[in-house]
């Protein structure tokens, strides 16, 4: 199988994966990326020295060029464009080329229908901390993907963070927790900062306290074997200030609110899949 990896569409998510891959020791000469504009291609080539970046405004068949001869092709365009991109590159693919989608809500069936029969396909759900190598990426294999091909995809995405294998029927739930989850953490930091201002702190100080506290807590959660319940209890002295705050959150129904939000996110993902289908 070819060592070449093609990133078709290289926005922030695909570039984050590409960057992590290069940082893990992949030869830049084995990486090709396609973008729309020549300026973006030049930017990528300068930032990631040694890769090949091809712009669509200079080479209209840039996606087909990149896909031809590649062992792995990672589709990184918006969900609405995934099926069209898959059909565009179909004739350029080897039967053994692994086609990977990082697009939310695009199902394996939709991908497989747009590709040649028997093409190995993998659906992934990465999240934005992948930009820092601290993301979570779920992988779900299509019906024609061998264990060895799935492992190759896992090895690629390990550069972006933690990789979990899930059946496709769980992808919407993954999306609701880890895919959308960083926004929940940012929302919490926003709310904490606003509460600080309400308590009399200057805005910049309140924002600093909230931001660094959420980030620091995240590092604690990243420790091997960390348990969020145990960590919460460890800073909640009996009859103390933190215990009073947590009790208030529970009284106001915060756990149920979070669960309802996650359910809404999962339902919306399923709705988008139906619309794309």
Secondary structure as GFF3:
##gff-version 3
##sequence-region A 1 277
A	DSSP	beta_strand	5	8	.	.	.	ID=ss1
A	DSSP	alpha_helix	12	23	.	.	.	ID=ss2
A	DSSP	three_ten_helix	28	30	.	.	.	ID=ss3
A	DSSP	beta_strand	31	35	.	.	.	ID=ss4
A	DSSP	alpha_helix	38	47	.	.	.	ID=ss5
A	DSSP	beta_strand	52	55	.	.	.	ID=ss6
A	DSSP	alpha_helix	62	67	.	.	.	ID=ss7
A	DSSP	beta_strand	72	75	.	.	.	ID=ss8
A	DSSP	alpha_helix	79	89	.	.	.	ID=ss9
A	DSSP	three_ten_helix	90	92	.	.	.	ID=ss10
A	DSSP	beta_strand	98	101	.	.	.	ID=ss11
A	DSSP	alpha_helix	108	114	.	.	.	ID=ss12
A	DSSP	beta_strand	121	125	.	.	.	ID=ss13
A	DSSP	three_ten_helix	128	132	.	.	.	ID=ss14
A	DSSP	beta_strand	135	141	.	.	.	ID=ss15
A	DSSP	alpha_helix	147	157	.	.	.	ID=ss16
A	DSSP	three_ten_helix	158	160	.	.	.	ID=ss17
A	DSSP	beta_strand	161	165	.	.	.	ID=ss18
A	DSSP	three_ten_helix	168	170	.	.	.	ID=ss19
A	DSSP	alpha_helix	171	174	.	.	.	ID=ss20
A	DSSP	pi_helix	175	179	.	.	.	ID=ss21
A	DSSP	alpha_helix	181	198	.	.	.	ID=ss22
A	DSSP	alpha_helix	203	221	.	.	.	ID=ss23
A	DSSP	alpha_helix	228	234	.	.	.	ID=ss24
A	DSSP	alpha_helix	241	251	.	.	.	ID=ss25
A	DSSP	alpha_helix	254	276	.	.	.	ID=ss26
###
